[in-house]
Amino acid sequence: MEHHSVIVVGGGPGGLGVAATLEGWHPRFEDDYEFPSPEVQQLARKHAHDPLALDLHELLERGHRPIEFFRMRHHPVQDALPLGEWTLKFAKHDRADWLMLTTDGPGGIWNNVPRQQLTLGPAHWMELAHYPIA
């Protein structure tokens, strides 16, 4: 096998999110956005151009879940916003040297779920931030 700097095991939602970042798609905050906590708002402004540099322990210490920090920008209201209204945007950077190993196609086990099976949430919950499913 050839050498790569990063090996991603699995092509499910977690692996795809990591792959997008390794491919060079990095988030940034733009336009007008508000976090409900002044402390979190301050952290967001400090890391607006590189949210991945934020020390997630700072959020945890203030009683905030890190996933909510990004979810609130991606889906600030219950329904998905049109792409033009997102305050969480993505910029292309240099890609890392990575390889994904998976026995399924992109999406992982979701490729093998029966079409009539019900899921616990709407499809946009599973989308990659810059690649909508629908």
PyRosetta script that sets phi, psi and omega in degrees:
from pyrosetta import init, pose_from_sequence

init()
pose = pose_from_sequence("MEHHSVIVVGGGPGGLGVAATLEGWHPRFEDDYEFPSPEVQQLARKHAHDPLALDLHELLERGHRPIEFFRMRHHPVQDALPLGEWTLKFAKHDRADWLMLTTDGPGGIWNNVPRQQLTLGPAHWMELAHYPIA")
pose.set_psi(1, 142.1)
pose.set_omega(1, 178.3)
pose.set_phi(2, -74.0)
pose.set_psi(2, 159.7)
pose.set_omega(2, -177.7)
pose.set_phi(3, -84.8)
pose.set_psi(3, 139.4)
pose.set_omega(3, 172.5)
pose.set_phi(4, -136.9)
pose.set_psi(4, 151.9)
pose.set_omega(4, 179.5)
pose.set_phi(5, -69.2)
pose.set_psi(5, -33.5)
pose.set_omega(5, -177.7)
pose.set_phi(6, -136.1)
pose.set_psi(6, 134.7)
pose.set_omega(6, 173.2)
pose.set_phi(7, -115.3)
pose.set_psi(7, 124.1)
pose.set_omega(7, 176.5)
pose.set_phi(8, -101.1)
pose.set_psi(8, 122.9)
pose.set_omega(8, -179.6)
pose.set_phi(9, -100.6)
pose.set_psi(9, 113.4)
pose.set_omega(9, 178.1)
pose.set_phi(10, 102.7)
pose.set_psi(10, 135.5)
pose.set_omega(10, -178.7)
pose.set_phi(11, -106.5)
pose.set_psi(11, 23.5)
pose.set_omega(11, 178.1)
pose.set_phi(12, -77.7)
pose.set_psi(12, -169.0)
pose.set_omega(12, -177.2)
pose.set_phi(13, -56.1)
pose.set_psi(13, -39.5)
pose.set_omega(13, 178.5)
pose.set_phi(14, -67.0)
pose.set_psi(14, -46.8)
pose.set_omega(14, 179.4)
pose.set_phi(15, -63.3)
pose.set_psi(15, -38.2)
pose.set_omega(15, 179.6)
pose.set_phi(16, -67.0)
pose.set_psi(16, -39.1)
pose.set_omega(16, 177.6)
pose.set_phi(17, -63.7)
pose.set_psi(17, -42.7)
pose.set_omega(17, 177.3)
pose.set_phi(18, -64.7)
pose.set_psi(18, -41.9)
pose.set_omega(18, -179.1)
pose.set_phi(19, -61.4)
pose.set_psi(19, -40.7)
pose.set_omega(19, 179.3)
pose.set_phi(20, -61.5)
pose.set_psi(20, -41.5)
pose.set_omega(20, 179.1)
pose.set_phi(21, -68.0)
pose.set_psi(21, -43.2)
pose.set_omega(21, 178.7)
pose.set_phi(22, -64.4)
pose.set_psi(22, -29.6)
pose.set_omega(22, 178.6)
pose.set_phi(23, -73.0)
pose.set_psi(23, -9.8)
pose.set_omega(23, 174.2)
pose.set_phi(24, 111.5)
pose.set_psi(24, 2.9)
pose.set_omega(24, 179.0)
pose.set_phi(25, -85.3)
pose.set_psi(25, 106.6)
pose.set_omega(25, -176.9)
pose.set_phi(26, -113.9)
pose.set_psi(26, 140.0)
pose.set_omega(26, -178.1)
pose.set_phi(27, -77.7)
pose.set_psi(27, 157.2)
pose.set_omega(27, 170.6)
pose.set_phi(28, -153.0)
pose.set_psi(28, 156.2)
pose.set_omega(28, 178.2)
pose.set_phi(29, -98.1)
pose.set_psi(29, 135.9)
pose.set_omega(29, 178.0)
pose.set_phi(30, -136.7)
pose.set_psi(30, 166.3)
pose.set_omega(30, 175.0)
pose.set_phi(31, 65.8)
pose.set_psi(31, -156.8)
pose.set_omega(31, -175.4)
pose.set_phi(32, -94.4)
pose.set_psi(32, 120.2)
pose.set_omega(32, 178.6)
pose.set_phi(33, -141.0)
pose.set_psi(33, 149.2)
pose.set_omega(33, -179.8)
pose.set_phi(34, -134.2)
pose.set_psi(34, 131.4)
pose.set_omega(34, 169.8)
pose.set_phi(35, -98.4)
pose.set_psi(35, 148.0)
pose.set_omega(35, -176.9)
pose.set_phi(36, -65.3)
pose.set_psi(36, -24.7)
pose.set_omega(36, -179.1)
pose.set_phi(37, -102.1)
pose.set_psi(37, 129.7)
pose.set_omega(37, 176.9)
pose.set_phi(38, -58.9)
pose.set_psi(38, -35.1)
pose.set_omega(38, 178.8)
pose.set_phi(39, -64.1)
pose.set_psi(39, -44.3)
pose.set_omega(39, -179.8)
pose.set_phi(40, -69.3)
pose.set_psi(40, -37.4)
pose.set_omega(40, 177.0)
pose.set_phi(41, -58.9)
pose.set_psi(41, -42.3)
pose.set_omega(41, 178.8)
pose.set_phi(42, -63.3)
pose.set_psi(42, -44.0)
pose.set_omega(42, 177.8)
pose.set_phi(43, -63.1)
pose.set_psi(43, -40.6)
pose.set_omega(43, -179.9)
pose.set_phi(44, -63.2)
pose.set_psi(44, -44.4)
pose.set_omega(44, 178.7)
pose.set_phi(45, -63.2)
pose.set_psi(45, -40.3)
pose.set_omega(45, -179.3)
pose.set_phi(46, -62.2)
pose.set_psi(46, -35.7)
pose.set_omega(46, -176.2)
pose.set_phi(47, -112.8)
pose.set_psi(47, 27.7)
pose.set_omega(47, -174.9)
pose.set_phi(48, -57.3)
pose.set_psi(48, -37.5)
pose.set_omega(48, -176.7)
pose.set_phi(49, -90.9)
pose.set_psi(49, -7.9)
pose.set_omega(49, 177.7)
pose.set_phi(50, -152.5)
pose.set_psi(50, 70.6)
pose.set_omega(50, -179.1)
pose.set_phi(51, -59.2)
pose.set_psi(51, -23.0)
pose.set_omega(51, 179.2)
pose.set_phi(52, -69.0)
pose.set_psi(52, -17.3)
pose.set_omega(52, 178.9)
pose.set_phi(53, -81.8)
pose.set_psi(53, -10.4)
pose.set_omega(53, 179.8)
pose.set_phi(54, -64.1)
pose.set_psi(54, 131.7)
pose.set_omega(54, 175.1)
pose.set_phi(55, -75.7)
pose.set_psi(55, 107.8)
pose.set_omega(55, -175.2)
pose.set_phi(56, -63.0)
pose.set_psi(56, -20.5)
pose.set_omega(56, 175.8)
pose.set_phi(57, -64.6)
pose.set_psi(57, -29.8)
pose.set_omega(57, 177.0)
pose.set_phi(58, -61.9)
pose.set_psi(58, -38.5)
pose.set_omega(58, 177.3)
pose.set_phi(59, -67.5)
pose.set_psi(59, -46.4)
pose.set_omega(59, -179.0)
pose.set_phi(60, -60.0)
pose.set_psi(60, -41.5)
pose.set_omega(60, 179.9)
pose.set_phi(61, -63.0)
pose.set_psi(61, -24.5)
pose.set_omega(61, 179.0)
pose.set_phi(62, -95.6)
pose.set_psi(62, 8.0)
pose.set_omega(62, 176.5)
pose.set_phi(63, 81.2)
pose.set_psi(63, 22.2)
pose.set_omega(63, -179.6)
pose.set_phi(64, -115.1)
pose.set_psi(64, 138.0)
pose.set_omega(64, 177.3)
pose.set_phi(65, -79.6)
pose.set_psi(65, 129.6)
pose.set_omega(65, -178.8)
pose.set_phi(66, -55.8)
pose.set_psi(66, -38.2)
pose.set_omega(66, -178.6)
pose.set_phi(67, -62.2)
pose.set_psi(67, -32.9)
pose.set_omega(67, 178.6)
pose.set_phi(68, -67.1)
pose.set_psi(68, -31.7)
pose.set_omega(68, 178.7)
pose.set_phi(69, -56.6)
pose.set_psi(69, -45.0)
pose.set_omega(69, -179.4)
pose.set_phi(70, -83.5)
pose.set_psi(70, -37.2)
pose.set_omega(70, -179.5)
pose.set_phi(71, -61.9)
pose.set_psi(71, -37.8)
pose.set_omega(71, -178.8)
pose.set_phi(72, -64.5)
pose.set_psi(72, -25.4)
pose.set_omega(72, 177.2)
pose.set_phi(73, -87.6)
pose.set_psi(73, -35.0)
pose.set_omega(73, -179.3)
pose.set_phi(74, -73.4)
pose.set_psi(74, -44.4)
pose.set_omega(74, 179.8)
pose.set_phi(75, -132.5)
pose.set_psi(75, 75.6)
pose.set_omega(75, -176.6)
pose.set_phi(76, -69.1)
pose.set_psi(76, -16.4)
pose.set_omega(76, 173.7)
pose.set_phi(77, -119.9)
pose.set_psi(77, 173.6)
pose.set_omega(77, -174.1)
pose.set_phi(78, -61.3)
pose.set_psi(78, -40.4)
pose.set_omega(78, -179.7)
pose.set_phi(79, -93.0)
pose.set_psi(79, 159.7)
pose.set_omega(79, 177.8)
pose.set_phi(80, -68.4)
pose.set_psi(80, 139.2)
pose.set_omega(80, 176.6)
pose.set_phi(81, -85.9)
pose.set_psi(81, 156.2)
pose.set_omega(81, 171.5)
pose.set_phi(82, -60.4)
pose.set_psi(82, 150.4)
pose.set_omega(82, -176.0)
pose.set_phi(83, -53.1)
pose.set_psi(83, -37.7)
pose.set_omega(83, -177.6)
pose.set_phi(84, -66.9)
pose.set_psi(84, -15.7)
pose.set_omega(84, -178.3)
pose.set_phi(85, -100.7)
pose.set_psi(85, -0.1)
pose.set_omega(85, -179.2)
pose.set_phi(86, -68.7)
pose.set_psi(86, 139.3)
pose.set_omega(86, 172.7)
pose.set_phi(87, -98.7)
pose.set_psi(87, -11.7)
pose.set_omega(87, 172.2)
pose.set_phi(88, -96.6)
pose.set_psi(88, 109.6)
pose.set_omega(88, -177.6)
pose.set_phi(89, -114.1)
pose.set_psi(89, 171.2)
pose.set_omega(89, -177.8)
pose.set_phi(90, -129.9)
pose.set_psi(90, 139.2)
pose.set_omega(90, 177.5)
pose.set_phi(91, -119.2)
pose.set_psi(91, 144.7)
pose.set_omega(91, -179.2)
pose.set_phi(92, -87.1)
pose.set_psi(92, 126.7)
pose.set_omega(92, 175.7)
pose.set_phi(93, -118.0)
pose.set_psi(93, 179.8)
pose.set_omega(93, 176.6)
pose.set_phi(94, -62.3)
pose.set_psi(94, 142.2)
pose.set_omega(94, 179.6)
pose.set_phi(95, -82.6)
pose.set_psi(95, 154.2)
pose.set_omega(95, 172.5)
pose.set_phi(96, -85.6)
pose.set_psi(96, 164.0)
pose.set_omega(96, 175.1)
pose.set_phi(97, -85.5)
pose.set_psi(97, 100.4)
pose.set_omega(97, -173.5)
pose.set_phi(98, -135.2)
pose.set_psi(98, 160.8)
pose.set_omega(98, 177.3)
pose.set_phi(99, -143.0)
pose.set_psi(99, 138.3)
pose.set_omega(99, 177.4)
pose.set_phi(100, -105.7)
pose.set_psi(100, 131.0)
pose.set_omega(100, 174.8)
pose.set_phi(101, -109.2)
pose.set_psi(101, 122.4)
pose.set_omega(101, -179.9)
pose.set_phi(102, -152.9)
pose.set_psi(102, 148.1)
pose.set_omega(102, 176.2)
pose.set_phi(103, -89.8)
pose.set_psi(103, -15.3)
pose.set_omega(103, 177.8)
pose.set_phi(104, -109.9)
pose.set_psi(104, 173.4)
pose.set_omega(104, 174.0)
pose.set_phi(105, -76.4)
pose.set_psi(105, -178.6)
pose.set_omega(105, 176.3)
pose.set_phi(106, -54.1)
pose.set_psi(106, 132.2)
pose.set_omega(106, -176.3)
pose.set_phi(107, 110.8)
pose.set_psi(107, -14.0)
pose.set_omega(107, 177.5)
pose.set_phi(108, 61.6)
pose.set_psi(108, -135.2)
pose.set_omega(108, -174.9)
pose.set_phi(109, -63.0)
pose.set_psi(109, -19.9)
pose.set_omega(109, 179.2)
pose.set_phi(110, -59.3)
pose.set_psi(110, -21.5)
pose.set_omega(110, 177.0)
pose.set_phi(111, -69.2)
pose.set_psi(111, -20.5)
pose.set_omega(111, -175.7)
pose.set_phi(112, -107.7)
pose.set_psi(112, 7.3)
pose.set_omega(112, 179.6)
pose.set_phi(113, -78.7)
pose.set_psi(113, 132.0)
pose.set_omega(113, 177.9)
pose.set_phi(114, -57.6)
pose.set_psi(114, 141.7)
pose.set_omega(114, -176.4)
pose.set_phi(115, -57.9)
pose.set_psi(115, -32.4)
pose.set_omega(115, -176.9)
pose.set_phi(116, -87.2)
pose.set_psi(116, -0.5)
pose.set_omega(116, -179.4)
pose.set_phi(117, -70.8)
pose.set_psi(117, 134.5)
pose.set_omega(117, 177.7)
pose.set_phi(118, -84.3)
pose.set_psi(118, 144.8)
pose.set_omega(118, 175.5)
pose.set_phi(119, -111.0)
pose.set_psi(119, 169.4)
pose.set_omega(119, -175.7)
pose.set_phi(120, -87.8)
pose.set_psi(120, -3.2)
pose.set_omega(120, -178.3)
pose.set_phi(121, -153.4)
pose.set_psi(121, 167.4)
pose.set_omega(121, 179.2)
pose.set_phi(122, -68.8)
pose.set_psi(122, 157.4)
pose.set_omega(122, -175.6)
pose.set_phi(123, -58.1)
pose.set_psi(123, -35.0)
pose.set_omega(123, -175.6)
pose.set_phi(124, -67.0)
pose.set_psi(124, -14.1)
pose.set_omega(124, 174.7)
pose.set_phi(125, -68.3)
pose.set_psi(125, -24.3)
pose.set_omega(125, -176.5)
pose.set_phi(126, -96.9)
pose.set_psi(126, -2.6)
pose.set_omega(126, -175.6)
pose.set_phi(127, -73.5)
pose.set_psi(127, 153.6)
pose.set_omega(127, 167.9)
pose.set_phi(128, -76.5)
pose.set_psi(128, 147.7)
pose.set_omega(128, -170.9)
pose.set_phi(129, -54.3)
pose.set_psi(129, -36.3)
pose.set_omega(129, -176.5)
pose.set_phi(130, -111.7)
pose.set_psi(130, 8.6)
pose.set_omega(130, 176.5)
pose.set_phi(131, -129.8)
pose.set_psi(131, 83.9)
pose.set_omega(131, -179.0)
pose.set_phi(132, -61.4)
pose.set_psi(132, 146.3)
pose.set_omega(132, 176.9)
pose.set_phi(133, -72.1)
pose.set_psi(133, -45.9)
pose.set_omega(133, -176.2)
pose.set_phi(134, -96.5)
pose.dump_pdb("model.pdb")
